[in-house]
Amino acid sequence: MWPGNVRELNNVIERAAVLAPDDRIDVDDLPEELRELEARLDPGTSAVRPVHSEDSGVQPYRDAVLEAKRSIIRRALEATGGHQTRAAELLKVRQPYLARLIKNLGVPKP
């Protein structure tokens, strides 16, 4: 279920198409707030599940994936002395996409 109007949906799709690293739009190309909303949708309905904090000692999947991405990007930046274009080449992604990931994931400069 889209939470906004058609014009907003069009803008999100256009932005994702422009910023996607290749010719396919992936979930990671969508705004963070949409990915969070999608993760909380109850399967088979449009109801949003409440977020619960469990003390299981296991990192939620989404948090683990985000941390893995941060780590991969940090290592590439360290290997290239902080040079984003070379890091993007190492990671086999376009530099604008890497720059967006760095910003969205809050990756610190080496």
DSSP file (Angstrom, degrees, kcal/mol; ACC not computed):
  #  RESIDUE AA STRUCTURE BP1 BP2  ACC     N-H-->O    O-->H-N    N-H-->O    O-->H-N    TCO  KAPPA ALPHA  PHI   PSI    X-CA   Y-CA   Z-CA
    1    1 A M              0   0    0      0, 0.0     0, 0.0     0, 0.0     0, 0.0   0.000 360.0 360.0 360.0 125.4    0.0    0.0    0.0
    2    2 A W        -     0   0    0      1,-0.1     7,-0.0     2,-0.1     4,-0.0  -0.680 360.0-153.0 -81.1 127.9    1.5    3.4   -1.0
    3    3 A P  S    S+     0   0    0      0, 0.0     2,-0.1     0, 0.0    -1,-0.1   0.529  71.3  44.8 -81.3  -4.6    1.2    5.9    1.8
    4    4 A G  S    S-     0   0    0      1,-0.2     2,-0.1     2,-0.0    -2,-0.1  -0.370  92.3 -73.5-121.8-160.7    1.1    9.0   -0.4
    5    5 A N     >  -     0   0    0     -2,-0.1     4,-2.1     1,-0.1    -1,-0.2  -0.414  48.3 -98.2 -94.8 175.4   -0.5   10.4   -3.6
    6    6 A V  H  > S+     0   0    0      1,-0.2     4,-2.7     2,-0.2     5,-0.2   0.864 121.7  55.2 -63.3 -38.6    0.2    9.4   -7.2
    7    7 A R  H  > S+     0   0    0      2,-0.2     4,-2.3     1,-0.2    -1,-0.2   0.906 108.6  48.4 -62.8 -41.1    2.5   12.4   -7.7
    8    8 A E  H  > S+     0   0    0      2,-0.2     4,-2.3     1,-0.2    -2,-0.2   0.909 111.2  50.6 -64.8 -41.5    4.6   11.4   -4.7
    9    9 A L  H  X S+     0   0    0     -4,-2.1     4,-2.5     1,-0.2    -2,-0.2   0.926 109.7  50.6 -61.0 -45.1    4.8    7.8   -6.0
   10   10 A N  H  X S+     0   0    0     -4,-2.7     4,-2.6     1,-0.2    -2,-0.2   0.916 110.3  49.8 -59.1 -44.2    5.9    9.1   -9.4
   11   11 A N  H  X S+     0   0    0     -4,-2.3     4,-2.4     2,-0.2    -1,-0.2   0.900 110.7  49.4 -62.2 -41.8    8.6   11.3   -7.9
   12   12 A V  H  X S+     0   0    0     -4,-2.3     4,-2.5     2,-0.2    -2,-0.2   0.922 112.9  46.8 -64.5 -43.9    9.9    8.3   -5.8
   13   13 A I  H  X S+     0   0    0     -4,-2.5     4,-2.4     2,-0.2    -2,-0.2   0.916 112.9  49.1 -65.6 -43.3   10.0    6.0   -8.8
   14   14 A E  H  X S+     0   0    0     -4,-2.6     4,-2.0    -5,-0.2    -2,-0.2   0.921 112.7  47.7 -61.8 -43.6   11.8    8.7  -11.0
   15   15 A R  H  X S+     0   0    0     -4,-2.4     4,-2.4     1,-0.2    -2,-0.2   0.920 112.0  49.5 -64.3 -43.3   14.4    9.4   -8.3
   16   16 A A  H  X S+     0   0    0     -4,-2.5     4,-1.6     1,-0.2    -1,-0.2   0.893 110.1  51.7 -63.1 -39.3   15.0    5.6   -7.8
   17   17 A A  H  < S+     0   0    0     -4,-2.4    -1,-0.2     1,-0.2    -2,-0.2   0.890 112.9  44.8 -65.0 -39.0   15.4    5.1  -11.6
   18   18 A V  H  < S+     0   0    0     -4,-2.0    -2,-0.2     1,-0.2    -1,-0.2   0.894 120.7  38.4 -71.3 -40.1   17.9    8.0  -11.8
   19   19 A L  H  < S+     0   0    0     -4,-2.4    -2,-0.2    -5,-0.2    -1,-0.2   0.548  85.3 116.3 -92.7  -8.1   20.0    6.9   -8.8
   20   20 A A     <  -     0   0    0     -4,-1.6     5,-0.1    -5,-0.2    77,-0.1  -0.320  69.3-129.3 -61.9 143.4   19.8    3.1   -9.2
   21   21 A P  S    S+     0   0    0      0, 0.0     2,-0.2     0, 0.0    -1,-0.1   0.692  86.2   4.2 -71.3 -17.3   23.3    1.6   -9.7
   22   22 A D  S    S-     0   0    0      2,-0.5    -2,-0.1    71,-0.1    71,-0.0  -0.646 103.4 -66.6-143.9-157.2   22.1   -0.3  -12.8
   23   23 A D  S    S+     0   0    0     -2,-0.2     2,-0.4     2,-0.1    -6,-0.0   0.291 107.1  78.4 -87.7  13.1   19.0   -0.7  -14.9
   24   24 A R  S    S-     0   0    0     -7,-0.0     2,-0.5     0, 0.0    -2,-0.5  -0.975  73.0-137.4-124.0 133.3   17.0   -2.3  -12.1
   25   25 A I        -     0   0    0     -2,-0.4     2,-0.2    -5,-0.1    -8,-0.1  -0.791  27.3-169.9 -88.5 126.1   15.3   -0.6   -9.2
   26   26 A D    >   -     0   0    0     -2,-0.5     3,-2.0   -10,-0.1     4,-0.3  -0.670  38.8-102.3-110.4 166.3   15.9   -2.5   -6.0
   27   27 A V  G >  S+     0   0    0      1,-0.3     3,-1.8    -2,-0.2     8,-0.1   0.860 121.3  61.6 -55.6 -36.7   14.3   -2.1   -2.5
   28   28 A D  G 3  S+     0   0    0      1,-0.3    -1,-0.3     7,-0.0     4,-0.1   0.654  94.5  63.3 -67.1 -14.0   17.5   -0.4   -1.4
   29   29 A D  G <  S+     0   0    0     -3,-2.0    -1,-0.3     2,-0.1    -2,-0.2   0.542  89.2  87.5 -85.3  -7.4   16.9    2.3   -4.0
   30   30 A L  S <  S-     0   0    0     -3,-1.8     5,-0.1    -4,-0.3   -17,-0.0  -0.524  95.6 -81.7 -89.0 158.6   13.7    3.4   -2.3
   31   31 A P    >>  -     0   0    0      0, 0.0     4,-1.8     0, 0.0     3,-0.9  -0.249  38.6-117.9 -59.9 146.8   13.5    6.0    0.5
   32   32 A E  H 3> S+     0   0    0      1,-0.3     4,-2.4     2,-0.2     5,-0.2   0.861 111.7  58.2 -53.7 -42.5   14.4    4.7    4.0
   33   33 A E  H 3> S+     0   0    0      1,-0.2     4,-1.8     2,-0.2    -1,-0.3   0.835 106.4  49.2 -63.9 -31.2   10.9    5.5    5.4
   34   34 A L  H <> S+     0   0    0     -3,-0.9     4,-2.7     2,-0.2    -1,-0.2   0.894 109.6  50.7 -72.3 -39.8    9.3    3.3    2.8
   35   35 A R  H  X S+     0   0    0     -4,-1.8     4,-1.8     2,-0.2    -2,-0.2   0.898 111.5  48.8 -64.5 -38.6   11.6    0.3    3.5
   36   36 A E  H  X S+     0   0    0     -4,-2.4     4,-0.8     2,-0.2    -1,-0.2   0.910 111.8  48.5 -66.6 -41.4   10.8    0.7    7.2
   37   37 A L  H >< S+     0   0    0     -4,-1.8     3,-0.9    -5,-0.2     4,-0.5   0.920 110.2  51.7 -63.4 -44.1    7.1    0.8    6.5
   38   38 A E  H >< S+     0   0    0     -4,-2.7     3,-1.1     1,-0.3    -1,-0.2   0.872 105.3  55.8 -60.9 -38.5    7.3   -2.3    4.2
   39   39 A A  H 3< S+     0   0    0     -4,-1.8    -1,-0.3     1,-0.2    -2,-0.2   0.727 109.0  48.0 -67.8 -20.8    9.2   -4.3    6.9
   40   40 A R  T << S+     0   0    0     -3,-0.9     9,-4.0    -4,-0.8    -1,-0.2   0.446  83.1 115.7-100.6  -1.0    6.3   -3.6    9.4
   41   41 A L  B <   -A   48   0A   0     -3,-1.1     7,-0.2    -4,-0.5     5,-0.1  -0.479  69.8-121.9 -71.3 137.7    3.4   -4.6    7.1
   42   42 A D    >   -     0   0    0      5,-3.1     3,-2.1    -2,-0.2     5,-0.2  -0.677  36.7-106.9 -76.9 124.5    1.5   -7.6    8.2
   43   43 A P  T 3  S+     0   0    0      0, 0.0     3,-0.1     0, 0.0    -1,-0.1  -0.247 102.4  15.3 -55.3 135.7    1.6  -10.2    5.4
   44   44 A G  T 3  S+     0   0    0      1,-0.2     2,-0.3     2,-0.0    -2,-0.0   0.380 122.4  63.7  83.5  -4.4   -1.7  -10.5    3.6
   45   45 A T  S <  S-     0   0    0     -3,-2.1    -1,-0.2     2,-0.2     0, 0.0  -0.815  80.2-123.2-136.7 177.8   -3.1   -7.2    5.0
   46   46 A S  S    S+     0   0    0     -2,-0.3     2,-0.2    -3,-0.1    -2,-0.0   0.220  71.7 121.5-106.1  13.1   -2.3   -3.6    4.8
   47   47 A A        -     0   0    0     -5,-0.2    -5,-3.1    -4,-0.1     2,-0.5  -0.528  60.5-132.4 -78.3 142.1   -2.1   -3.3    8.6
   48   48 A V  B     -A   41   0A   0     -7,-0.2    -7,-0.2    -2,-0.2   -10,-0.1  -0.830  17.4-134.3 -96.1 126.8    1.2   -2.1   10.1
   49   49 A R        -     0   0    0     -9,-4.0     2,-0.1    -2,-0.5     3,-0.0  -0.530  26.0-110.1 -75.4 143.5    2.6   -4.2   12.9
   50   50 A P        -     0   0    0      0, 0.0     2,-0.5     0, 0.0    -1,-0.1  -0.425  33.5-109.5 -69.5 151.4    3.9   -2.3   16.0
   51   51 A V        -     0   0    0     -2,-0.1     2,-0.4     2,-0.0   -11,-0.0  -0.707  36.8-165.6 -83.6 128.4    7.6   -2.3   16.5
   52   52 A H        -     0   0    0     -2,-0.5     2,-0.7    -3,-0.0    -3,-0.0  -0.920  15.3-140.7-115.7 141.4    8.6   -4.4   19.5
   53   53 A S        -     0   0    0     -2,-0.4     2,-0.4     2,-0.0    -2,-0.0  -0.892  23.7-171.2-100.4 114.2   12.0   -4.4   21.2
   54   54 A E        -     0   0    0     -2,-0.7     2,-0.8     4,-0.1     3,-0.4  -0.845  24.3-141.5-107.8 143.7   13.0   -7.8   22.2
   55   55 A D        +     0   0    0     -2,-0.4    -2,-0.0     1,-0.2    -1,-0.0  -0.434  59.1 127.0 -97.9  58.1   16.0   -8.7   24.4
   56   56 A S  S    S-     0   0    0     -2,-0.8    -1,-0.2     2,-0.2     3,-0.1   0.619  72.1-125.2 -89.8 -13.8   17.0  -11.8   22.4
   57   57 A G  S    S+     0   0    0     -3,-0.4     2,-0.5     1,-0.3    -2,-0.1   0.425  75.5 117.6  82.4  -2.7   20.6  -10.7   21.9
   58   58 A V        -     0   0    0     -4,-0.1    -1,-0.3     0, 0.0    -2,-0.2  -0.856  67.7-125.7-101.7 131.1   20.1  -11.2   18.1
   59   59 A Q        -     0   0    0     -2,-0.5     5,-0.1    -3,-0.1     0, 0.0  -0.562  34.5-105.0 -73.1 132.6   20.5   -8.2   15.9
   60   60 A P     >  -     0   0    0      0, 0.0     4,-2.4     0, 0.0     5,-0.2  -0.247  29.8-115.3 -55.9 147.4   17.4   -7.6   13.7
   61   61 A Y  H  > S+     0   0    0      1,-0.2     4,-2.5     2,-0.2     5,-0.2   0.901 113.9  50.7 -51.9 -49.9   18.0   -8.6   10.1
   62   62 A R  H  > S+     0   0    0      1,-0.2     4,-2.3     2,-0.2    -1,-0.2   0.900 111.1  48.0 -60.4 -42.9   17.6   -5.1    8.7
   63   63 A D  H  > S+     0   0    0      1,-0.2     4,-2.3     2,-0.2    -1,-0.2   0.892 111.5  51.1 -64.4 -39.3   20.1   -3.7   11.3
   64   64 A A  H  X S+     0   0    0     -4,-2.4     4,-2.2     2,-0.2    -2,-0.2   0.898 110.4  48.9 -64.8 -40.7   22.6   -6.4   10.5
   65   65 A V  H  X S+     0   0    0     -4,-2.5     4,-2.4     2,-0.2    -2,-0.2   0.920 111.5  49.1 -65.4 -44.2   22.3   -5.8    6.7
   66   66 A L  H  X S+     0   0    0     -4,-2.3     4,-2.3     1,-0.2    -2,-0.2   0.904 111.9  48.7 -62.8 -40.9   22.8   -2.0    7.2
   67   67 A E  H  X S+     0   0    0     -4,-2.3     4,-2.3     2,-0.2    -1,-0.2   0.883 109.6  52.4 -67.4 -37.4   25.9   -2.6    9.4
   68   68 A A  H  X S+     0   0    0     -4,-2.2     4,-2.4     2,-0.2    -2,-0.2   0.916 109.6  49.4 -63.2 -42.4   27.3   -5.1    6.8
   69   69 A K  H  X S+     0   0    0     -4,-2.4     4,-2.5     2,-0.2     5,-0.2   0.927 110.4  50.4 -61.8 -44.8   26.9   -2.4    4.1
   70   70 A R  H  X S+     0   0    0     -4,-2.3     4,-2.8     1,-0.2    -2,-0.2   0.924 111.3  49.0 -58.1 -44.6   28.6    0.2    6.3
   71   71 A S  H  X S+     0   0    0     -4,-2.3     4,-2.4     2,-0.2    -2,-0.2   0.913 110.7  49.2 -63.2 -45.0   31.5   -2.2    6.9
   72   72 A I  H  X S+     0   0    0     -4,-2.4     4,-2.0     2,-0.2    -1,-0.2   0.920 114.3  45.6 -61.0 -45.1   31.9   -3.0    3.2
   73   73 A I  H  X S+     0   0    0     -4,-2.5     4,-2.6     2,-0.2     5,-0.2   0.917 111.1  52.5 -67.0 -43.3   31.9    0.6    2.3
   74   74 A R  H  X S+     0   0    0     -4,-2.8     4,-2.6    -5,-0.2    -2,-0.2   0.923 110.1  48.8 -57.3 -45.1   34.3    1.6    5.1
   75   75 A R  H  X S+     0   0    0     -4,-2.4     4,-2.4     1,-0.2    -1,-0.2   0.906 111.6  49.1 -63.5 -41.6   36.8   -1.1    4.0
   76   76 A A  H  X S+     0   0    0     -4,-2.0     4,-1.2     2,-0.2    -1,-0.2   0.911 112.7  47.6 -64.7 -41.4   36.6    0.1    0.4
   77   77 A L  H  <>S+     0   0    0     -4,-2.6     5,-3.7     1,-0.2     6,-0.4   0.898 112.2  49.4 -66.5 -39.8   37.2    3.7    1.4
   78   78 A E  H ><5S+     0   0    0     -4,-2.6     3,-1.1     1,-0.2    -2,-0.2   0.902 108.9  53.1 -64.1 -40.1   40.1    2.7    3.6
   79   79 A A  H 3<5S+     0   0    0     -4,-2.4    -1,-0.2     1,-0.3    -2,-0.2   0.760 115.2  40.9 -66.7 -25.1   41.6    0.6    0.8
   80   80 A T  T ><5S-     0   0    0     -4,-1.2     3,-1.1    -3,-0.2    -1,-0.3   0.221 116.0-108.7-108.2  13.4   41.5    3.7   -1.5
   81   81 A G  T < 5S-     0   0    0     -3,-1.1    -3,-0.2     1,-0.2    -4,-0.1   0.804  78.0 -53.6  65.0  28.6   42.5    6.3    0.9
   82   82 A G  T 3 <S+     0   0    0     -5,-3.7     2,-0.8     1,-0.2    -1,-0.2   0.519  95.3 146.9  85.6   6.0   39.0    7.7    1.1
   83   83 A H    <>  -     0   0    0     -3,-1.1     4,-2.3    -6,-0.4    -1,-0.2  -0.674  32.7-163.5 -81.6 108.8   38.8    8.2   -2.7
   84   84 A Q  H  > S+     0   0    0     -2,-0.8     4,-2.7     1,-0.2     5,-0.2   0.857  83.8  53.8 -65.0 -38.7   35.1    7.6   -3.5
   85   85 A T  H  > S+     0   0    0      2,-0.2     4,-1.9     1,-0.2    -1,-0.2   0.930 113.1  42.9 -64.3 -44.2   35.5    7.0   -7.3
   86   86 A R  H  > S+     0   0    0      2,-0.2     4,-2.4     1,-0.2    -1,-0.2   0.880 113.3  52.9 -68.5 -36.7   38.1    4.3   -6.8
   87   87 A A  H  X S+     0   0    0     -4,-2.3     4,-2.3     2,-0.2    -2,-0.2   0.907 108.2  51.1 -63.7 -40.3   36.1    2.8   -4.0
   88   88 A A  H  X>S+     0   0    0     -4,-2.7     5,-2.4     2,-0.2     4,-0.8   0.906 109.5  50.2 -62.5 -41.7   33.1    2.7   -6.3
   89   89 A E  H ><5S+     0   0    0     -4,-1.9     3,-0.6     1,-0.2    -2,-0.2   0.914 110.0  50.7 -61.8 -42.7   35.2    0.9   -8.9
   90   90 A L  H 3<5S+     0   0    0     -4,-2.4    -2,-0.2     1,-0.2    -1,-0.2   0.900 114.3  43.4 -59.4 -41.8   36.3   -1.6   -6.3
   91   91 A L  H 3<5S-     0   0    0     -4,-2.3    -1,-0.2    -5,-0.1    -2,-0.2   0.513 110.2-123.8 -84.2  -5.5   32.8   -2.3   -5.3
   92   92 A K  T <<5S+     0   0    0     -4,-0.8     2,-0.3    -3,-0.6    -3,-0.2   0.900  72.3 115.9  61.8  42.8   31.6   -2.4   -8.9
   93   93 A V  S   <S-     0   0    0     -5,-2.4    -1,-0.3    -6,-0.1     2,-0.2  -0.896  73.4 -93.0-131.1 163.6   28.9    0.3   -8.4
   94   94 A R     >  -     0   0    0     -2,-0.3     4,-2.1     1,-0.1     3,-0.3  -0.510  33.9-121.4 -76.1 148.0   28.6    3.8   -9.8
   95   95 A Q  H  > S+     0   0    0      1,-0.2     4,-2.8     2,-0.2     5,-0.2   0.872 110.2  55.0 -60.6 -41.2   30.1    6.7   -7.8
   96   96 A P  H  > S+     0   0    0      0, 0.0     4,-2.1     0, 0.0    -1,-0.2   0.893 109.0  49.5 -61.1 -35.9   26.8    8.6   -7.3
   97   97 A Y  H  > S+     0   0    0     -3,-0.3     4,-2.5     2,-0.2    -2,-0.2   0.921 111.2  48.6 -66.5 -43.3   25.2    5.5   -5.9
   98   98 A L  H  X S+     0   0    0     -4,-2.1     4,-2.8     1,-0.2     5,-0.2   0.917 110.0  52.1 -62.5 -42.3   28.2    5.0   -3.5
   99   99 A A  H  X S+     0   0    0     -4,-2.8     4,-2.2     1,-0.2    -1,-0.2   0.903 110.2  48.9 -60.2 -40.8   28.0    8.6   -2.4
  100  100 A R  H  X S+     0   0    0     -4,-2.1     4,-3.2    -5,-0.2     5,-0.3   0.911 111.3  49.3 -65.8 -41.8   24.3    8.2   -1.7
  101  101 A L  H  X S+     0   0    0     -4,-2.5     4,-3.0     2,-0.2     6,-0.3   0.928 109.5  52.1 -61.5 -44.4   24.9    5.1    0.3
  102  102 A I  H  X>S+     0   0    0     -4,-2.8     5,-2.0     1,-0.2     4,-0.8   0.924 115.2  42.1 -57.6 -45.4   27.7    6.8    2.3
  103  103 A K  H ><5S+     0   0    0     -4,-2.2     3,-0.5    -5,-0.2    -2,-0.2   0.953 118.0  44.1 -66.8 -50.7   25.3    9.7    3.1
  104  104 A N  H 3<5S+     0   0    0     -4,-3.2    -2,-0.2     1,-0.2    -1,-0.2   0.834 118.3  43.5 -67.3 -33.3   22.2    7.5    3.9
  105  105 A L  H 3<5S-     0   0    0     -4,-3.0    -1,-0.2    -5,-0.3    -2,-0.2   0.562 106.4-125.1 -88.9  -8.4   24.1    5.0    5.9
  106  106 A G  T <<5 -     0   0    0     -4,-0.8    -3,-0.2    -3,-0.5    -4,-0.1   0.895  39.5-179.2  67.0  40.0   26.1    7.6    7.8
  107  107 A V      < -     0   0    0     -5,-2.0    -1,-0.2    -6,-0.3     2,-0.1  -0.615  22.6-131.6 -75.4 123.1   29.5    6.1    6.9
  108  108 A P        -     0   0    0      0, 0.0    -1,-0.1     0, 0.0    -5,-0.0  -0.405  23.8-103.2 -74.0 152.2   32.3    8.2    8.4
  109  109 A K              0   0    0      1,-0.1   -35,-0.0    -2,-0.1   -31,-0.0  -0.495 360.0 360.0 -71.3 142.4   35.2    9.3    6.3
  110  110 A P              0   0    0      0, 0.0    -1,-0.1     0, 0.0   -28,-0.0   0.509 360.0 360.0 -70.0 360.0   38.4    7.3    6.9
